[in-house]
Amino acid sequence: MEKQVVVVTGGAGYIGSHTVVALHLAGYTPVIIDNFSNSKPDVLKGIAEIIGEKPQLFELDCRSKSDMQQALENCAAIGEIAGIIHFAAYKAVGESTEKPLDYFENNIGSTASLLGAMSELGVSNLVFSSSCTVYGQPEESPVDELAPILPAESPYGYTKQACERLITDSFNSSMSLSACLLRYFNPIGAHQSAAIGELPIGHPNNLIPYLTQATAGLRGPLTVFGNDYPTDDGTCIRDYIHVMDLARAHVAAIKWLQSNEPSCEAFNLGTGQGKSVSEVIAAFEKANGISVPYAFGPRRAGDVVSIFANAEKAHQNLGWKCELSLEEALRDAWKWQQKLSKA
C-alpha cells in the first residue's frame, strides 16, 4: 500500500510537532516543512524519541511559491499526499501589534504561496491552523461557528481572518480544493513523555510558558495583564485545550477531508469551558504543589475580555472531542519545563 503523506508546514513548532506525532500514530507519513524561524532543529530529536524515527524534513520558507512547489513534488515522490496541514505563521497577539507588517507578510504571504503551489501540483486537501481570534470580541460565549466575524482585535487576528477568506475564496473559485479551517482556542501542555513541548524563542508571549519559566525561577514574576476586566475575578477568560487533544483534531480533519465531498468548513476546537487567568494560576498550583510568583499589570493591547468554545460541530462531524483535563495539561507543561531546566 502506498504511503499516505501528510505535509506539515511549521511542523517543528509547538502544535506542529505534536501533530506530527499524532499523524505517525494514526498511520500517516508526516513530512515537515519548516525554516526554524520560530522553532529549533532539536525538536526533531524529541519527535524521533517518541515515534522511533526521525521525521522527514524540507527546510524552506513557505513564502516562496517555487520552493513550496518543489517541496510538494518531493513529497509526492514519497507517497500519495493525503493532505497538507498549514501551521507556519507568526502567532503572538502582543507582538503583532508591534510588528504588523511582519505578520501580514508572513502569515498571509505564506498561505497564498501554499495555495498557489497546491493548485500547480493538484493537491486538494488543506487543514488550516486558524484561531478563535477571528471572532474578535464576541458578543457572547460559548462561541459557535455561526458567530459573526467581528473586527479583529489585533493584526494577528486579522491575518487569520484574511487567510480564512483567501482559502474560502479559492474554494469558491475554479481551484480544486477542500479545506478545514480549525479555529483553536488556547493550546497548552506538552507531550506526556516530556520529549516535546512549547519552546518559545526569546520572551514568551503566551501565558503558560511564561508561568512555568517564572515558577522555575528563570524569569521574574508572571505579569497578569489586567485585573479590571468585567469578569468575576477581573482577569481575562479563555478556553485552554491540551495540545495533544488539539493534535488529534488535525488527524480527524485529514480523515474527514479524505472521506467527504469537497467543502470548506470551519470547526471550533476547545473544551467548551472558560477559565480566567487567575483560575489557571490556581489550578497550576494545585496540580503541581508549587506556588506561582505573579503580579498584576496593565491591560495588553489586542486582548479580548472573554472567549471560549462551543465545539459541538467538531464532535458531530469530525468525531473529535477533548479527552484531557486542564490539570493534566498543566502537569505536563510543568514536567516539560522541569526537563528544560535540567538541560
N, C-alpha and C positions, 0 to 999 in steps of 0.2 A: 504494500500500500504506500502511495506517495506521501511524503511528509506534508503535514498541514502547517505552513509557516504563518506566524503572526508577527508582523513588523511592529516594533515598539519604539516610536520616536521619544527621546528623553527617557529611555529605558534604564539609564543608570541613575536617574533621580529617585526621589523618595517614593512616590506612588508607583513610578515605572518599575523600579527594581522589585518591589513586592508583587507587582502584576506579572513580571517575567517568571517569578517562582510559581505563581498560581497557574499560569499558562502551561508551564512544564508539567506540573502535577496533573493537569487536565489532558495531557497527551499531545499538546501542540509543540511545535518547534519555534520558540521565540527568537527573534533576531533584533538586536538593539541597534538603533541609530542615535548617536549622541556625540556632542563635541566637548563635553565635560566643562561647559561654561558655568554650570551651576551644580556640578557633581564631581566625584573623584573616581579615577580608574580602580581604586581599591575596592569599590563596591562590587566589581565583577568577581573578586575573590570571595566575598561574602555570599553572593549568589551561588557560586560554584560549591561552596561549603554545604549549602542546603540541597541543591539539586544533583550534586555529584559530578558536574561537568561545567567547564567554563562556557558561558553563553557566547554565541557568535555576535560580533560587533562590526559595524561600519562607522568609522569616526568621521563625521562631517557636520557642516552647518545646514540645518534644514531650510534656511532661507535661500539656498542655491537650488533652483529647479533642476539644473543639469546634473548636479551631484545627487540629488534625490532620485532622479530618473535612473541614473547609473546604479545606485544602490538597490532600487527596486528590481532592476534587471538581474542583478546578482542574487537577490533573494529568490526570484522566480527560478533561478538555476538550482537552488537548494531543494525546492518543492513547490507545491501549489500554494499561492498566497491566499490564505483564508480571510485575511483582513488586516487592517492597519489600525493601531491604537495610537492616537496623536496626543502625547503629553507635552512635547517640547515647547516650553513657554516660560517667561518670567512670571512670578506668581505672588509677589508681595504687595499688598494693598498700599501700605505706607510708602514703600519705595516708589511705587508707580506715580504717586502724587509729586515726587521729586524728579522723576525721570520719565515723563510721559512719552517723549519721542522714542526712547529705547523700547518701551513697552509696545507702542504702535508698530514700530519697525519689526521687532522680533516676533511678537505673538501673531499679528495679522499677516505679516510677510511670510512667515514660515507656513502658515495654513494655506495661503494662496499658492505657494510653491508646491506644497504637497498635493493639493488638489490638481494642479497642472500636471505633475508627474504621474499621478494616478490615472488621469484621463489619457495621457500618452501611452501608458502601459496597459490600459484596460482593467485596472484593479478597481473593484467596485465597493467593497465593504469597509466602512470607516467608523471607528468609535472615537468620538471627540471628548477630550478632557475639558469639560466646561465647569461651571461654578454656580453656586446659589447667588453669587453677586449679580447675575443677570437680572434678578428680580428687583434690584435697587433696594430702597427701604420699603418693604411690603406693608400693605395696609393692615394685614392680619396674619397670624401664624396659627397652626402649621400651614405652610405654603404648598399648594399642588401645582401641577404643570399648566393649569389653566389661569394661574395668577397673571395679571398684566406685567409686561416687561416695562418697568418704570425707569426713568433716567438713572444711569449708573452713578454710584456714589464715589467712584474712583476711576482713574484711567485704566487700571487693571480690569475692573468690572466692565468697562466699555469695550475693551478688546475682546472679552469673552462674548459679549452681545454681538460685536461685529463679526467674529468668527462663526458664530451660530448662523447669522444672517448670510454670510458667504457660503456656508455649507448648504443651507436651505435653498438659496438661490441657485446653486449648482445642481442640486437635486431637481429643482423645477425647470432646469434648462434641458438641453439635449444630452447632457452628460449622463453616462451610466453610473449611478451612484446609489448606495443605500447606507444610511447613517443612523447611529445612535448618538444623541447629544446627552452626555451624562453630567448632570448638574450636582456636583458634590456639595456637601455641607462641610464639616471641618474634620479632615482626616488626622488621626493622632495614633500614637503607639508605634510598635515595631514588630518584626517577626519574632515569634515566641522563642526562637533559638538565640536571639540577640546577635545573629550573624549580619543582619542588615537593619537599618532604621533610618530615622530622619537625620540628615547630616548637613545642616546649613553652612554655607560658606560665609565666614565672617560673622557679622552681628545677626543673631536670629531675629526674624521678623514675625514668627508665629509664636503663639502662647506657650505651647508645651516644651519646645526645645529651649526657650529662654528660661522657663520654670525649672527644668531639670538642670540646666547649667548653673543657675543661681543656687539651687539646692546643693549641688555638688561643690559649691564654693569657687566656681570658675569665673563667675561674674558677680557684680553687686546685686542687691535685691531686685527681684522682679518688679517692674513698673506695671501696675494695672491702670490702663488708660481710661480714666474717668470713673467716678463713683456717684455721679449725679444724674444718671440716665433714668428715665421713667420706668424702672423695673423694681421688683420687690427689694433688692439689696443695692440698687443703683449702678450695677455693673452690667455690661452687655451680655446678651443671651445668644448662644449658638448651639448647633446640633453636632456633637462630637462623635465621629464614627471611627472604629478601629480600622487601620489601614489594610489589614488582611481581609476584612469584610468588603472593603472597597475594591481590593484586588479581585476577589471572587466575582464581583459585579461585572468587571470587564470581560472575564471569561464568559459569563452568562450572556453578555451583549454580543460577543462574537458568535456564539452559538445561535442566538436569536436571529442575527443577520443572515447566517448561513441557511437557516431553515424557513425563512419567511420571504414573502414577495418584497421587492424593493420599496422602501419607505424612508422617511426621515422623521424620527421620533425623539422627543426629549423625555428623559427619565430623571426624577429626583433620587438621590442616594443619601440616605440619612437614617437615623434611628427613630425619628418622629418625636423625640423628646428634647426640649430646650433646657440647657444648663447655663447658668450665669458663670462669669469668670470666678467669682468668689466661691461658688459651689464646686467648681472644678478644683480649685486650690484645696478646699476642704476634703474632697474625695481623694485627691492625691495623697494628702497627709494621712488619711485613714488607711488607704490601700497599702502604703509603704512604711507607715510608722515613723515618719520623719517630718519635721517642720519645714515649711517653705518661707524663706525670707522675702517679703514683698512690701511695697509701699504704693499708695495711690498717687497718680499723676494726672495731668490734664488730659482731656479727650484727644484722640488721634484723628487726624483728617481722614475722611473716607470710610470710617466705621459706621455701620448701621446699628440701630439700637438692639433689635431682636429679630432673629430669623431661625426657624427650624422646619423640618421637612414633613410633608405628607408623602411617603414613599410607596403608597399602595399600588400605583401604576407599575412600578418596577417589580413588585411582588406578583402581581397578576400576570404580567406579560413576560418578564424575564425569569420568573420563578426564584427570585432572589429576595432575601431579607437579612438584616443584621443578626448575627449569632453571638457576638462578643460584647461584653458589657463595658461601660465606662471605666470601672475599676480594673478590669483586665487590661484595657488599653493603657491605663496609667501605670500599672505594674510593669508592663512590657516596655514602656517608654523609659522608666527608671532603670530597669535591667540593662537596657541598651546604653543609657548614659553611664552607668557604672562600668560597663565594658570599655567605653571610650575613655573614661578617666584613668583606667589601668593601662591603656595602650601606650 
